[in-house]
Each structure stands twice: as structure tokens, then as C-alpha cells.
Amino acid sequence: MKKIVFVILLLIIKIAAVEKVSVGLIESAEATYNVGEQQELSIKQAIKLAYPAALEWDKNAQLLDAVNIDLEDKAEKSIGSNGKRKYWNIMFGVPDTHKNFLVIIYKGEIERKIDLTVDGTSPYPKKDFIALEDIKYDSPELLKKALKMGNVYPDKDWAKGYNFMLIKNPETNITMMLVVGWNSDGTEMQATGFNASTGEVIKPDF
């Protein structure tokens, strides 16, 4: 479980770094996905919304990971209880290059598009990328599975409500969706992992 907390902390640090370097790099963006009045998206909806912007950035762009973030969400345990969130960070790259691109989504629209490419960094190997056809399960249905297992509970302060991550395990080649929350007394972060292709429960192993 300590490994899960470490991974989540790394993602939060990465998010904070993005906010810091985004000054002067942020460009205006228009949403290419019609969501009407909808303000919350599932993880698959967020990826579908972000992908056209990534392909505009580079026609060879592929998905690296996706994670919701708290930001201005109110301190309520009910956040994410429908498997959807307002804020998403969707990260893309180009295989065998160091190119890196972030799409930030807020209330059903693309809020920011940031090229995070840094010359001299290590290239992303092909095995790190997530194929869209491998994401057969979405966050709402996997949250229901996690709740039936009774392993994950919401919190209202930090990492509020229920949180969702999509990542690739390059060692097993499995695309994993994590439902992240807390233990029953709110003292430790907990995560239930699922194979995004089969819906099978798998233990997060980082």
C-alpha cells in the first residue's frame, strides 16, 4: 500500500510542476467534444475529449496516462461517487521520442493544452503507451465493483471523494484502472486495481 501512496504522490508532484511551468506556455483551446451542460466526465469521456487536441499537436501522439485532480473541488465525500470528475489531466507522448503533451480538462471542456517536451530527456518506449481499444471498462462501472468489495472509502479533505487513474504497467503490459480512496477510518490511502480490458481485479504492484 505504501507503493500506491508513493505513485499517487508522484502524480500530484507532477501536476504541481505542470501548473508551475504552464505560465507563458498555455494556449487557448476550444473543446472538440460536445458535452452540453455536462460538467463531469468519466475517464473514457475525458480521454475521448482530449485525444483530438493531442493529434493536432502531433499526428503520432498516443496516450500515456490519465488521472483526475482535486483543485477547487469542495470538501465533500460525495465527489466522484458517480465515477466522474470535473478535473482531468490526460498525458500524451510520441513513442520512441521525448515528446510530451498535457491536456487539462475542467467541467467538460479543454481548459489548457501544454507542450511539456524537454530536450535531452529519455524517450518513451512503445510499451509505455495505452491503446484505446484496451480500455473496455470505464470509471463508473469499475467504481461500482470496488464499492462492492468494500476496500475503498471516500474522504472529504485531501484526495477528496473517489479518484481514478489509468496507467500502463510496462512489465505486465496490462492497462490498469485504479479506483483510489481511503481505508474505513480515513488514515491510509487505498486503491483497488482493475484490468481495463477485462474488468478483472488485479492487485496494484508498483
Secondary structure as GFF3:
##gff-version 3
##sequence-region A 1 206
A	DSSP	alpha_helix	2	21	.	.	.	ID=ss1
A	DSSP	alpha_helix	43	57	.	.	.	ID=ss2
A	DSSP	beta_strand	62	68	.	.	.	ID=ss3
A	DSSP	beta_strand	87	93	.	.	.	ID=ss4
A	DSSP	beta_strand	100	106	.	.	.	ID=ss5
A	DSSP	beta_strand	109	115	.	.	.	ID=ss6
A	DSSP	three_ten_helix	126	128	.	.	.	ID=ss7
A	DSSP	three_ten_helix	132	134	.	.	.	ID=ss8
A	DSSP	alpha_helix	139	149	.	.	.	ID=ss9
A	DSSP	beta_strand	163	169	.	.	.	ID=ss10
A	DSSP	beta_strand	174	182	.	.	.	ID=ss11
A	DSSP	beta_strand	189	195	.	.	.	ID=ss12
A	DSSP	beta_strand	201	202	.	.	.	ID=ss13
###
